[in-house]
Amino acid sequence: MDRLINAILKMSREGRRALVPEQLPMDRVIDEIAATLKQRLDDAGATLVIEKPLPDLVNDRVAIEQIFANLLENAIKYLAPARPGRIVV
């Protein structure tokens, strides 16, 4: 998560940055994001299910990490408080 935050800060300072496509093992990418969100999931009483294997992608790592981190953070943020949350990737 630290790497992602630093990349976002760097990008905001630089403005636009060039996309750098690379092979991304999405199982690992999503696992890393899930690890950073574990406390928030626990606090919300939610579970995150990752249906593996996920397909690998060729894309910009920072962009993909930002997209999935935002999606998962929003999923946690907008869970219905009256029932246990279950988020599936």
PDB file of N, CA, C and O in Angstrom:
ATOM      1  N   MET A   1       0.829  -1.184   0.000  1.00  0.00           N
ATOM      2  CA  MET A   1       0.000   0.000   0.000  1.00  0.00           C
ATOM      3  C   MET A   1       0.875   1.249   0.000  1.00  0.00           C
ATOM      4  O   MET A   1       0.542   2.260  -0.618  1.00  0.00           O
ATOM      5  N   ASP A   2       2.000   1.157   0.706  1.00  0.00           N
ATOM      6  CA  ASP A   2       2.923   2.287   0.759  1.00  0.00           C
ATOM      7  C   ASP A   2       3.404   2.634  -0.643  1.00  0.00           C
ATOM      8  O   ASP A   2       3.488   3.808  -1.005  1.00  0.00           O
ATOM      9  N   ARG A   3       3.720   1.602  -1.434  1.00  0.00           N
ATOM     10  CA  ARG A   3       4.180   1.830  -2.804  1.00  0.00           C
ATOM     11  C   ARG A   3       3.086   2.514  -3.613  1.00  0.00           C
ATOM     12  O   ARG A   3       3.365   3.427  -4.390  1.00  0.00           O
ATOM     13  N   LEU A   4       1.833   2.074  -3.434  1.00  0.00           N
ATOM     14  CA  LEU A   4       0.717   2.648  -4.165  1.00  0.00           C
ATOM     15  C   LEU A   4       0.510   4.110  -3.773  1.00  0.00           C
ATOM     16  O   LEU A   4       0.336   4.967  -4.640  1.00  0.00           O
ATOM     17  N   ILE A   5       0.527   4.395  -2.491  1.00  0.00           N
ATOM     18  CA  ILE A   5       0.340   5.777  -2.023  1.00  0.00           C
ATOM     19  C   ILE A   5       1.454   6.675  -2.544  1.00  0.00           C
ATOM     20  O   ILE A   5       1.195   7.787  -3.007  1.00  0.00           O
ATOM     21  N   ASN A   6       2.687   6.197  -2.470  1.00  0.00           N
ATOM     22  CA  ASN A   6       3.806   6.999  -2.977  1.00  0.00           C
ATOM     23  C   ASN A   6       3.693   7.229  -4.473  1.00  0.00           C
ATOM     24  O   ASN A   6       4.023   8.311  -4.961  1.00  0.00           O
ATOM     25  N   ALA A   7       3.227   6.215  -5.212  1.00  0.00           N
ATOM     26  CA  ALA A   7       3.058   6.373  -6.660  1.00  0.00           C
ATOM     27  C   ALA A   7       1.968   7.392  -6.966  1.00  0.00           C
ATOM     28  O   ALA A   7       2.109   8.199  -7.885  1.00  0.00           O
ATOM     29  N   ILE A   8       0.886   7.357  -6.200  1.00  0.00           N
ATOM     30  CA  ILE A   8      -0.195   8.326  -6.403  1.00  0.00           C
ATOM     31  C   ILE A   8       0.291   9.739  -6.102  1.00  0.00           C
ATOM     32  O   ILE A   8       0.004  10.671  -6.853  1.00  0.00           O
ATOM     33  N   LEU A   9       1.022   9.896  -5.009  1.00  0.00           N
ATOM     34  CA  LEU A   9       1.564  11.218  -4.673  1.00  0.00           C
ATOM     35  C   LEU A   9       2.525  11.714  -5.749  1.00  0.00           C
ATOM     36  O   LEU A   9       2.496  12.881  -6.138  1.00  0.00           O
ATOM     37  N   LYS A  10       3.369  10.815  -6.216  1.00  0.00           N
ATOM     38  CA  LYS A  10       4.322  11.190  -7.261  1.00  0.00           C
ATOM     39  C   LYS A  10       3.575  11.604  -8.529  1.00  0.00           C
ATOM     40  O   LYS A  10       3.925  12.597  -9.166  1.00  0.00           O
ATOM     41  N   MET A  11       2.547  10.839  -8.889  1.00  0.00           N
ATOM     42  CA  MET A  11       1.787  11.152 -10.090  1.00  0.00           C
ATOM     43  C   MET A  11       1.072  12.501  -9.951  1.00  0.00           C
ATOM     44  O   MET A  11       1.001  13.272 -10.908  1.00  0.00           O
ATOM     45  N   SER A  12       0.541  12.779  -8.752  1.00  0.00           N
ATOM     46  CA  SER A  12      -0.152  14.055  -8.567  1.00  0.00           C
ATOM     47  C   SER A  12       0.815  15.228  -8.667  1.00  0.00           C
ATOM     48  O   SER A  12       0.437  16.310  -9.114  1.00  0.00           O
ATOM     49  N   ARG A  13       2.053  15.018  -8.256  1.00  0.00           N
ATOM     50  CA  ARG A  13       3.053  16.088  -8.354  1.00  0.00           C
ATOM     51  C   ARG A  13       3.509  16.290  -9.792  1.00  0.00           C
ATOM     52  O   ARG A  13       3.747  17.420 -10.217  1.00  0.00           O
ATOM     53  N   GLU A  14       3.630  15.212 -10.532  1.00  0.00           N
ATOM     54  CA  GLU A  14       4.138  15.282 -11.904  1.00  0.00           C
ATOM     55  C   GLU A  14       3.051  15.607 -12.917  1.00  0.00           C
ATOM     56  O   GLU A  14       3.355  15.995 -14.045  1.00  0.00           O
ATOM     57  N   GLY A  15       1.804  15.457 -12.535  1.00  0.00           N
ATOM     58  CA  GLY A  15       0.735  15.627 -13.513  1.00  0.00           C
ATOM     59  C   GLY A  15       0.517  14.317 -14.230  1.00  0.00           C
ATOM     60  O   GLY A  15       0.194  13.305 -13.609  1.00  0.00           O
ATOM     61  N   ARG A  16       0.690  14.333 -15.509  1.00  0.00           N
ATOM     62  CA  ARG A  16       0.518  13.107 -16.289  1.00  0.00           C
ATOM     63  C   ARG A  16       1.801  12.301 -16.278  1.00  0.00           C
ATOM     64  O   ARG A  16       2.902  12.850 -16.288  1.00  0.00           O
ATOM     65  N   ARG A  17       1.638  11.004 -16.258  1.00  0.00           N
ATOM     66  CA  ARG A  17       2.812  10.145 -16.339  1.00  0.00           C
ATOM     67  C   ARG A  17       2.608   9.139 -17.459  1.00  0.00           C
ATOM     68  O   ARG A  17       1.477   8.829 -17.831  1.00  0.00           O
ATOM     69  N   ALA A  18       3.672   8.652 -17.974  1.00  0.00           N
ATOM     70  CA  ALA A  18       3.594   7.665 -19.052  1.00  0.00           C
ATOM     71  C   ALA A  18       3.177   6.321 -18.477  1.00  0.00           C
ATOM     72  O   ALA A  18       3.674   5.900 -17.433  1.00  0.00           O
ATOM     73  N   LEU A  19       2.262   5.654 -19.166  1.00  0.00           N
ATOM     74  CA  LEU A  19       1.857   4.322 -18.753  1.00  0.00           C
ATOM     75  C   LEU A  19       2.948   3.336 -19.144  1.00  0.00           C
ATOM     76  O   LEU A  19       3.528   3.429 -20.225  1.00  0.00           O
ATOM     77  N   VAL A  20       3.215   2.402 -18.262  1.00  0.00           N
ATOM     78  CA  VAL A  20       4.253   1.406 -18.505  1.00  0.00           C
ATOM     79  C   VAL A  20       3.613   0.024 -18.460  1.00  0.00           C
ATOM     80  O   VAL A  20       3.459  -0.549 -17.381  1.00  0.00           O
ATOM     81  N   PRO A  21       3.240  -0.520 -19.616  1.00  0.00           N
ATOM     82  CA  PRO A  21       2.617  -1.841 -19.617  1.00  0.00           C
ATOM     83  C   PRO A  21       3.606  -2.923 -19.183  1.00  0.00           C
ATOM     84  O   PRO A  21       4.774  -2.919 -19.572  1.00  0.00           O
ATOM     85  N   GLU A  22       3.101  -3.846 -18.368  1.00  0.00           N
ATOM     86  CA  GLU A  22       3.901  -4.989 -17.940  1.00  0.00           C
ATOM     87  C   GLU A  22       2.966  -6.151 -17.644  1.00  0.00           C
ATOM     88  O   GLU A  22       1.766  -5.959 -17.449  1.00  0.00           O
ATOM     89  N   GLN A  23       3.515  -7.346 -17.612  1.00  0.00           N
ATOM     90  CA  GLN A  23       2.736  -8.534 -17.281  1.00  0.00           C
ATOM     91  C   GLN A  23       2.417  -8.491 -15.789  1.00  0.00           C
ATOM     92  O   GLN A  23       3.325  -8.392 -14.963  1.00  0.00           O
ATOM     93  N   LEU A  24       1.131  -8.566 -15.439  1.00  0.00           N
ATOM     94  CA  LEU A  24       0.709  -8.474 -14.048  1.00  0.00           C
ATOM     95  C   LEU A  24       0.061  -9.790 -13.606  1.00  0.00           C
ATOM     96  O   LEU A  24      -0.959 -10.197 -14.163  1.00  0.00           O
ATOM     97  N   PRO A  25       0.645 -10.449 -12.616  1.00  0.00           N
ATOM     98  CA  PRO A  25       0.008 -11.641 -12.045  1.00  0.00           C
ATOM     99  C   PRO A  25      -1.123 -11.188 -11.119  1.00  0.00           C
ATOM    100  O   PRO A  25      -0.873 -10.856  -9.960  1.00  0.00           O
ATOM    101  N   MET A  26      -2.339 -11.171 -11.607  1.00  0.00           N
ATOM    102  CA  MET A  26      -3.451 -10.562 -10.880  1.00  0.00           C
ATOM    103  C   MET A  26      -3.758 -11.257  -9.555  1.00  0.00           C
ATOM    104  O   MET A  26      -4.247 -10.609  -8.629  1.00  0.00           O
ATOM    105  N   ASP A  27      -3.485 -12.555  -9.442  1.00  0.00           N
ATOM    106  CA  ASP A  27      -3.658 -13.217  -8.140  1.00  0.00           C
ATOM    107  C   ASP A  27      -2.828 -12.497  -7.085  1.00  0.00           C
ATOM    108  O   ASP A  27      -3.316 -12.206  -5.994  1.00  0.00           O
ATOM    109  N   ARG A  28      -1.586 -12.216  -7.413  1.00  0.00           N
ATOM    110  CA  ARG A  28      -0.689 -11.556  -6.464  1.00  0.00           C
ATOM    111  C   ARG A  28      -1.074 -10.091  -6.252  1.00  0.00           C
ATOM    112  O   ARG A  28      -1.045  -9.599  -5.124  1.00  0.00           O
ATOM    113  N   VAL A  29      -1.429  -9.405  -7.318  1.00  0.00           N
ATOM    114  CA  VAL A  29      -1.821  -7.991  -7.207  1.00  0.00           C
ATOM    115  C   VAL A  29      -3.023  -7.845  -6.279  1.00  0.00           C
ATOM    116  O   VAL A  29      -3.017  -6.997  -5.387  1.00  0.00           O
ATOM    117  N   ILE A  30      -4.046  -8.661  -6.479  1.00  0.00           N
ATOM    118  CA  ILE A  30      -5.247  -8.572  -5.649  1.00  0.00           C
ATOM    119  C   ILE A  30      -4.951  -9.015  -4.221  1.00  0.00           C
ATOM    120  O   ILE A  30      -5.481  -8.430  -3.276  1.00  0.00           O
ATOM    121  N   ASP A  31      -4.108 -10.044  -4.043  1.00  0.00           N
ATOM    122  CA  ASP A  31      -3.720 -10.466  -2.690  1.00  0.00           C
ATOM    123  C   ASP A  31      -3.044  -9.329  -1.928  1.00  0.00           C
ATOM    124  O   ASP A  31      -3.307  -9.133  -0.741  1.00  0.00           O
ATOM    125  N   GLU A  32      -2.175  -8.579  -2.607  1.00  0.00           N
ATOM    126  CA  GLU A  32      -1.475  -7.472  -1.957  1.00  0.00           C
ATOM    127  C   GLU A  32      -2.454  -6.365  -1.556  1.00  0.00           C
ATOM    128  O   GLU A  32      -2.346  -5.794  -0.470  1.00  0.00           O
ATOM    129  N   ILE A  33      -3.397  -6.071  -2.431  1.00  0.00           N
ATOM    130  CA  ILE A  33      -4.401  -5.047  -2.111  1.00  0.00           C
ATOM    131  C   ILE A  33      -5.266  -5.529  -0.952  1.00  0.00           C
ATOM    132  O   ILE A  33      -5.568  -4.761  -0.039  1.00  0.00           O
ATOM    133  N   ALA A  34      -5.664  -6.798  -0.987  1.00  0.00           N
ATOM    134  CA  ALA A  34      -6.495  -7.360   0.084  1.00  0.00           C
ATOM    135  C   ALA A  34      -5.772  -7.286   1.428  1.00  0.00           C
ATOM    136  O   ALA A  34      -6.391  -7.003   2.454  1.00  0.00           O
ATOM    137  N   ALA A  35      -4.480  -7.537   1.422  1.00  0.00           N
ATOM    138  CA  ALA A  35      -3.708  -7.477   2.666  1.00  0.00           C
ATOM    139  C   ALA A  35      -3.726  -6.069   3.253  1.00  0.00           C
ATOM    140  O   ALA A  35      -3.786  -5.901   4.471  1.00  0.00           O
ATOM    141  N   THR A  36      -3.672  -5.057   2.385  1.00  0.00           N
ATOM    142  CA  THR A  36      -3.683  -3.681   2.889  1.00  0.00           C
ATOM    143  C   THR A  36      -5.064  -3.273   3.411  1.00  0.00           C
ATOM    144  O   THR A  36      -5.180  -2.346   4.212  1.00  0.00           O
ATOM    145  N   LEU A  37      -6.100  -3.966   2.955  1.00  0.00           N
ATOM    146  CA  LEU A  37      -7.462  -3.628   3.367  1.00  0.00           C
ATOM    147  C   LEU A  37      -7.981  -4.527   4.484  1.00  0.00           C
ATOM    148  O   LEU A  37      -9.136  -4.395   4.889  1.00  0.00           O
ATOM    149  N   LYS A  38      -7.153  -5.435   4.987  1.00  0.00           N
ATOM    150  CA  LYS A  38      -7.599  -6.409   5.983  1.00  0.00           C
ATOM    151  C   LYS A  38      -8.218  -5.753   7.209  1.00  0.00           C
ATOM    152  O   LYS A  38      -9.275  -6.190   7.666  1.00  0.00           O
ATOM    153  N   GLN A  39      -7.599  -4.734   7.741  1.00  0.00           N
ATOM    154  CA  GLN A  39      -8.120  -4.081   8.938  1.00  0.00           C
ATOM    155  C   GLN A  39      -9.489  -3.452   8.676  1.00  0.00           C
ATOM    156  O   GLN A  39     -10.397  -3.553   9.502  1.00  0.00           O
ATOM    157  N   ARG A  40      -9.624  -2.809   7.527  1.00  0.00           N
ATOM    158  CA  ARG A  40     -10.919  -2.202   7.185  1.00  0.00           C
ATOM    159  C   ARG A  40     -11.996  -3.259   7.008  1.00  0.00           C
ATOM    160  O   ARG A  40     -13.141  -3.054   7.410  1.00  0.00           O
ATOM    161  N   LEU A  41     -11.631  -4.398   6.404  1.00  0.00           N
ATOM    162  CA  LEU A  41     -12.581  -5.499   6.253  1.00  0.00           C
ATOM    163  C   LEU A  41     -13.005  -6.027   7.619  1.00  0.00           C
ATOM    164  O   LEU A  41     -14.189  -6.253   7.869  1.00  0.00           O
ATOM    165  N   ASP A  42     -12.026  -6.220   8.497  1.00  0.00           N
ATOM    166  CA  ASP A  42     -12.318  -6.710   9.843  1.00  0.00           C
ATOM    167  C   ASP A  42     -13.213  -5.731  10.603  1.00  0.00           C
ATOM    168  O   ASP A  42     -14.174  -6.138  11.256  1.00  0.00           O
ATOM    169  N   ASP A  43     -12.894  -4.452  10.515  1.00  0.00           N
ATOM    170  CA  ASP A  43     -13.692  -3.432  11.203  1.00  0.00           C
ATOM    171  C   ASP A  43     -15.135  -3.411  10.696  1.00  0.00           C
ATOM    172  O   ASP A  43     -16.065  -3.150  11.460  1.00  0.00           O
ATOM    173  N   ALA A  44     -15.313  -3.690   9.401  1.00  0.00           N
ATOM    174  CA  ALA A  44     -16.651  -3.676   8.808  1.00  0.00           C
ATOM    175  C   ALA A  44     -17.375  -5.010   8.996  1.00  0.00           C
ATOM    176  O   ALA A  44     -18.558  -5.129   8.680  1.00  0.00           O
ATOM    177  N   GLY A  45     -16.653  -6.019   9.515  1.00  0.00           N
ATOM    178  CA  GLY A  45     -17.255  -7.341   9.653  1.00  0.00           C
ATOM    179  C   GLY A  45     -17.520  -7.981   8.309  1.00  0.00           C
ATOM    180  O   GLY A  45     -18.490  -8.722   8.150  1.00  0.00           O
ATOM    181  N   ALA A  46     -16.670  -7.704   7.345  1.00  0.00           N
ATOM    182  CA  ALA A  46     -16.863  -8.184   5.980  1.00  0.00           C
ATOM    183  C   ALA A  46     -15.813  -9.222   5.615  1.00  0.00           C
ATOM    184  O   ALA A  46     -14.743  -9.295   6.220  1.00  0.00           O
ATOM    185  N   THR A  47     -16.144 -10.014   4.621  1.00  0.00           N
ATOM    186  CA  THR A  47     -15.183 -10.970   4.085  1.00  0.00           C
ATOM    187  C   THR A  47     -14.921 -10.636   2.622  1.00  0.00           C
ATOM    188  O   THR A  47     -15.797 -10.151   1.905  1.00  0.00           O
ATOM    189  N   LEU A  48     -13.705 -10.906   2.207  1.00  0.00           N
ATOM    190  CA  LEU A  48     -13.315 -10.720   0.816  1.00  0.00           C
ATOM    191  C   LEU A  48     -12.971 -12.091   0.257  1.00  0.00           C
ATOM    192  O   LEU A  48     -12.106 -12.787   0.787  1.00  0.00           O
ATOM    193  N   VAL A  49     -13.647 -12.472  -0.808  1.00  0.00           N
ATOM    194  CA  VAL A  49     -13.415 -13.749  -1.468  1.00  0.00           C
ATOM    195  C   VAL A  49     -12.775 -13.464  -2.814  1.00  0.00           C
ATOM    196  O   VAL A  49     -13.313 -12.701  -3.616  1.00  0.00           O
ATOM    197  N   ILE A  50     -11.633 -14.075  -3.057  1.00  0.00           N
ATOM    198  CA  ILE A  50     -10.936 -13.909  -4.338  1.00  0.00           C
ATOM    199  C   ILE A  50     -11.031 -15.239  -5.061  1.00  0.00           C
ATOM    200  O   ILE A  50     -10.427 -16.225  -4.640  1.00  0.00           O
ATOM    201  N   GLU A  51     -11.786 -15.268  -6.145  1.00  0.00           N
ATOM    202  CA  GLU A  51     -11.979 -16.495  -6.906  1.00  0.00           C
ATOM    203  C   GLU A  51     -10.813 -16.665  -7.870  1.00  0.00           C
ATOM    204  O   GLU A  51     -10.726 -16.007  -8.907  1.00  0.00           O
ATOM    205  N   LYS A  52      -9.922 -17.571  -7.488  1.00  0.00           N
ATOM    206  CA  LYS A  52      -8.705 -17.791  -8.262  1.00  0.00           C
ATOM    207  C   LYS A  52      -8.871 -19.037  -9.127  1.00  0.00           C
ATOM    208  O   LYS A  52      -9.670 -19.920  -8.815  1.00  0.00           O
ATOM    209  N   PRO A  53      -8.120 -19.096 -10.201  1.00  0.00           N
ATOM    210  CA  PRO A  53      -7.092 -18.161 -10.639  1.00  0.00           C
ATOM    211  C   PRO A  53      -7.702 -16.989 -11.404  1.00  0.00           C
ATOM    212  O   PRO A  53      -8.637 -17.151 -12.188  1.00  0.00           O
ATOM    213  N   LEU A  54      -7.151 -15.817 -11.156  1.00  0.00           N
ATOM    214  CA  LEU A  54      -7.521 -14.633 -11.916  1.00  0.00           C
ATOM    215  C   LEU A  54      -6.638 -14.578 -13.160  1.00  0.00           C
ATOM    216  O   LEU A  54      -5.491 -15.024 -13.124  1.00  0.00           O
ATOM    217  N   PRO A  55      -7.154 -14.042 -14.244  1.00  0.00           N
ATOM    218  CA  PRO A  55      -6.314 -13.946 -15.445  1.00  0.00           C
ATOM    219  C   PRO A  55      -5.231 -12.878 -15.254  1.00  0.00           C
ATOM    220  O   PRO A  55      -5.465 -11.838 -14.638  1.00  0.00           O
ATOM    221  N   ASP A  56      -4.069 -13.156 -15.787  1.00  0.00           N
ATOM    222  CA  ASP A  56      -3.005 -12.157 -15.776  1.00  0.00           C
ATOM    223  C   ASP A  56      -3.354 -11.078 -16.802  1.00  0.00           C
ATOM    224  O   ASP A  56      -4.069 -11.334 -17.770  1.00  0.00           O
ATOM    225  N   LEU A  57      -2.839  -9.872 -16.574  1.00  0.00           N
ATOM    226  CA  LEU A  57      -3.075  -8.758 -17.479  1.00  0.00           C
ATOM    227  C   LEU A  57      -1.751  -8.171 -17.936  1.00  0.00           C
ATOM    228  O   LEU A  57      -0.729  -8.310 -17.264  1.00  0.00           O
ATOM    229  N   VAL A  58      -1.782  -7.529 -19.058  1.00  0.00           N
ATOM    230  CA  VAL A  58      -0.667  -6.691 -19.483  1.00  0.00           C
ATOM    231  C   VAL A  58      -1.200  -5.272 -19.420  1.00  0.00           C
ATOM    232  O   VAL A  58      -2.021  -4.860 -20.239  1.00  0.00           O
ATOM    233  N   ASN A  59      -0.713  -4.532 -18.427  1.00  0.00           N
ATOM    234  CA  ASN A  59      -1.207  -3.179 -18.216  1.00  0.00           C
ATOM    235  C   ASN A  59      -0.251  -2.442 -17.286  1.00  0.00           C
ATOM    236  O   ASN A  59       0.745  -3.006 -16.832  1.00  0.00           O
ATOM    237  N   ASP A  60      -0.556  -1.201 -17.011  1.00  0.00           N
ATOM    238  CA  ASP A  60       0.245  -0.387 -16.111  1.00  0.00           C
ATOM    239  C   ASP A  60      -0.076  -0.780 -14.668  1.00  0.00           C
ATOM    240  O   ASP A  60      -1.233  -0.718 -14.253  1.00  0.00           O
ATOM    241  N   ARG A  61       0.937  -1.182 -13.907  1.00  0.00           N
ATOM    242  CA  ARG A  61       0.734  -1.674 -12.541  1.00  0.00           C
ATOM    243  C   ARG A  61       0.072  -0.636 -11.644  1.00  0.00           C
ATOM    244  O   ARG A  61      -0.894  -0.948 -10.948  1.00  0.00           O
ATOM    245  N   VAL A  62       0.572   0.573 -11.651  1.00  0.00           N
ATOM    246  CA  VAL A  62       0.032   1.603 -10.759  1.00  0.00           C
ATOM    247  C   VAL A  62      -1.439   1.859 -11.080  1.00  0.00           C
ATOM    248  O   VAL A  62      -2.261   1.980 -10.172  1.00  0.00           O
ATOM    249  N   ALA A  63      -1.769   1.942 -12.355  1.00  0.00           N
ATOM    250  CA  ALA A  63      -3.155   2.197 -12.749  1.00  0.00           C
ATOM    251  C   ALA A  63      -4.067   1.057 -12.295  1.00  0.00           C
ATOM    252  O   ALA A  63      -5.143   1.305 -11.752  1.00  0.00           O
ATOM    253  N   ILE A  64      -3.648  -0.175 -12.512  1.00  0.00           N
ATOM    254  CA  ILE A  64      -4.466  -1.333 -12.115  1.00  0.00           C
ATOM    255  C   ILE A  64      -4.599  -1.389 -10.597  1.00  0.00           C
ATOM    256  O   ILE A  64      -5.687  -1.656 -10.086  1.00  0.00           O
ATOM    257  N   GLU A  65      -3.517  -1.143  -9.872  1.00  0.00           N
ATOM    258  CA  GLU A  65      -3.594  -1.144  -8.408  1.00  0.00           C
ATOM    259  C   GLU A  65      -4.546  -0.058  -7.918  1.00  0.00           C
ATOM    260  O   GLU A  65      -5.318  -0.290  -6.988  1.00  0.00           O
ATOM    261  N   GLN A  66      -4.501   1.111  -8.524  1.00  0.00           N
ATOM    262  CA  GLN A  66      -5.398   2.198  -8.133  1.00  0.00           C
ATOM    263  C   GLN A  66      -6.851   1.816  -8.394  1.00  0.00           C
ATOM    264  O   GLN A  66      -7.717   2.032  -7.545  1.00  0.00           O
ATOM    265  N   ILE A  67      -7.112   1.259  -9.550  1.00  0.00           N
ATOM    266  CA  ILE A  67      -8.479   0.892  -9.914  1.00  0.00           C
ATOM    267  C   ILE A  67      -9.046  -0.130  -8.937  1.00  0.00           C
ATOM    268  O   ILE A  67     -10.132   0.066  -8.391  1.00  0.00           O
ATOM    269  N   PHE A  68      -8.313  -1.223  -8.714  1.00  0.00           N
ATOM    270  CA  PHE A  68      -8.834  -2.273  -7.843  1.00  0.00           C
ATOM    271  C   PHE A  68      -8.877  -1.835  -6.381  1.00  0.00           C
ATOM    272  O   PHE A  68      -9.798  -2.210  -5.654  1.00  0.00           O
ATOM    273  N   ALA A  69      -7.916  -1.063  -5.948  1.00  0.00           N
ATOM    274  CA  ALA A  69      -7.952  -0.569  -4.573  1.00  0.00           C
ATOM    275  C   ALA A  69      -9.172   0.335  -4.372  1.00  0.00           C
ATOM    276  O   ALA A  69      -9.854   0.236  -3.352  1.00  0.00           O
ATOM    277  N   ASN A  70      -9.446   1.205  -5.329  1.00  0.00           N
ATOM    278  CA  ASN A  70     -10.615   2.083  -5.225  1.00  0.00           C
ATOM    279  C   ASN A  70     -11.911   1.283  -5.239  1.00  0.00           C
ATOM    280  O   ASN A  70     -12.817   1.559  -4.454  1.00  0.00           O
ATOM    281  N   LEU A  71     -12.007   0.294  -6.127  1.00  0.00           N
ATOM    282  CA  LEU A  71     -13.219  -0.531  -6.187  1.00  0.00           C
ATOM    283  C   LEU A  71     -13.462  -1.254  -4.861  1.00  0.00           C
ATOM    284  O   LEU A  71     -14.580  -1.266  -4.347  1.00  0.00           O
ATOM    285  N   LEU A  72     -12.407  -1.853  -4.317  1.00  0.00           N
ATOM    286  CA  LEU A  72     -12.568  -2.594  -3.067  1.00  0.00           C
ATOM    287  C   LEU A  72     -12.832  -1.666  -1.888  1.00  0.00           C
ATOM    288  O   LEU A  72     -13.647  -1.985  -1.022  1.00  0.00           O
ATOM    289  N   GLU A  73     -12.163  -0.536  -1.842  1.00  0.00           N
ATOM    290  CA  GLU A  73     -12.421   0.429  -0.768  1.00  0.00           C
ATOM    291  C   GLU A  73     -13.864   0.920  -0.810  1.00  0.00           C
ATOM    292  O   GLU A  73     -14.506   1.053   0.231  1.00  0.00           O
ATOM    293  N   ASN A  74     -14.378   1.192  -2.015  1.00  0.00           N
ATOM    294  CA  ASN A  74     -15.773   1.611  -2.140  1.00  0.00           C
ATOM    295  C   ASN A  74     -16.733   0.494  -1.758  1.00  0.00           C
ATOM    296  O   ASN A  74     -17.766   0.746  -1.138  1.00  0.00           O
ATOM    297  N   ALA A  75     -16.398  -0.734  -2.123  1.00  0.00           N
ATOM    298  CA  ALA A  75     -17.249  -1.860  -1.747  1.00  0.00           C
ATOM    299  C   ALA A  75     -17.341  -1.974  -0.227  1.00  0.00           C
ATOM    300  O   ALA A  75     -18.414  -2.251   0.309  1.00  0.00           O
ATOM    301  N   ILE A  76     -16.236  -1.766   0.460  1.00  0.00           N
ATOM    302  CA  ILE A  76     -16.244  -1.810   1.930  1.00  0.00           C
ATOM    303  C   ILE A  76     -17.015  -0.620   2.486  1.00  0.00           C
ATOM    304  O   ILE A  76     -17.829  -0.767   3.398  1.00  0.00           O
ATOM    305  N   LYS A  77     -16.757   0.534   1.941  1.00  0.00           N
ATOM    306  CA  LYS A  77     -17.359   1.778   2.440  1.00  0.00           C
ATOM    307  C   LYS A  77     -18.886   1.759   2.344  1.00  0.00           C
ATOM    308  O   LYS A  77     -19.569   2.277   3.227  1.00  0.00           O
ATOM    309  N   TYR A  78     -19.418   1.168   1.284  1.00  0.00           N
ATOM    310  CA  TYR A  78     -20.855   1.224   1.045  1.00  0.00           C
ATOM    311  C   TYR A  78     -21.588  -0.078   1.366  1.00  0.00           C
ATOM    312  O   TYR A  78     -22.671  -0.327   0.838  1.00  0.00           O
ATOM    313  N   LEU A  79     -21.000  -0.910   2.231  1.00  0.00           N
ATOM    314  CA  LEU A  79     -21.692  -2.112   2.676  1.00  0.00           C
ATOM    315  C   LEU A  79     -22.909  -1.726   3.499  1.00  0.00           C
ATOM    316  O   LEU A  79     -22.895  -0.725   4.214  1.00  0.00           O
ATOM    317  N   ALA A  80     -23.954  -2.523   3.394  1.00  0.00           N
ATOM    318  CA  ALA A  80     -25.141  -2.292   4.221  1.00  0.00           C
ATOM    319  C   ALA A  80     -24.790  -2.643   5.663  1.00  0.00           C
ATOM    320  O   ALA A  80     -24.383  -3.773   5.935  1.00  0.00           O
ATOM    321  N   PRO A  81     -24.939  -1.705   6.587  1.00  0.00           N
ATOM    322  CA  PRO A  81     -24.522  -1.950   7.974  1.00  0.00           C
ATOM    323  C   PRO A  81     -25.384  -2.985   8.700  1.00  0.00           C
ATOM    324  O   PRO A  81     -24.964  -3.512   9.730  1.00  0.00           O
ATOM    325  N   ALA A  82     -26.569  -3.285   8.189  1.00  0.00           N
ATOM    326  CA  ALA A  82     -27.481  -4.202   8.879  1.00  0.00           C
ATOM    327  C   ALA A  82     -27.189  -5.677   8.596  1.00  0.00           C
ATOM    328  O   ALA A  82     -27.809  -6.556   9.195  1.00  0.00           O
ATOM    329  N   ARG A  83     -26.252  -5.951   7.688  1.00  0.00           N
ATOM    330  CA  ARG A  83     -25.964  -7.352   7.394  1.00  0.00           C
ATOM    331  C   ARG A  83     -24.472  -7.539   7.128  1.00  0.00           C
ATOM    332  O   ARG A  83     -23.780  -6.591   6.759  1.00  0.00           O
ATOM    333  N   PRO A  84     -23.980  -8.764   7.316  1.00  0.00           N
ATOM    334  CA  PRO A  84     -22.552  -8.990   7.068  1.00  0.00           C
ATOM    335  C   PRO A  84     -22.217  -8.809   5.587  1.00  0.00           C
ATOM    336  O   PRO A  84     -22.985  -9.191   4.703  1.00  0.00           O
ATOM    337  N   GLY A  85     -21.073  -8.227   5.350  1.00  0.00           N
ATOM    338  CA  GLY A  85     -20.671  -7.969   3.971  1.00  0.00           C
ATOM    339  C   GLY A  85     -19.846  -9.096   3.391  1.00  0.00           C
ATOM    340  O   GLY A  85     -19.061  -9.738   4.089  1.00  0.00           O
ATOM    341  N   ARG A  86     -20.035  -9.323   2.111  1.00  0.00           N
ATOM    342  CA  ARG A  86     -19.250 -10.327   1.379  1.00  0.00           C
ATOM    343  C   ARG A  86     -18.915  -9.714   0.027  1.00  0.00           C
ATOM    344  O   ARG A  86     -19.801  -9.419  -0.775  1.00  0.00           O
ATOM    345  N   ILE A  87     -17.630  -9.530  -0.208  1.00  0.00           N
ATOM    346  CA  ILE A  87     -17.149  -8.931  -1.450  1.00  0.00           C
ATOM    347  C   ILE A  87     -16.424 -10.020  -2.227  1.00  0.00           C
ATOM    348  O   ILE A  87     -15.557 -10.706  -1.686  1.00  0.00           O
ATOM    349  N   VAL A  88     -16.778 -10.173  -3.484  1.00  0.00           N
ATOM    350  CA  VAL A  88     -16.183 -11.233  -4.304  1.00  0.00           C
ATOM    351  C   VAL A  88     -15.470 -10.615  -5.501  1.00  0.00           C
ATOM    352  O   VAL A  88     -16.034  -9.793  -6.224  1.00  0.00           O
ATOM    353  N   VAL A  89     -14.217 -11.027  -5.696  1.00  0.00           N
ATOM    354  CA  VAL A  89     -13.440 -10.624  -6.871  1.00  0.00           C
ATOM    355  C   VAL A  89     -13.316 -11.857  -7.738  1.00  0.00           C
ATOM    356  O   VAL A  89     -12.703 -11.802  -8.804  1.00  0.00           O
TER     357      VAL A  89
END
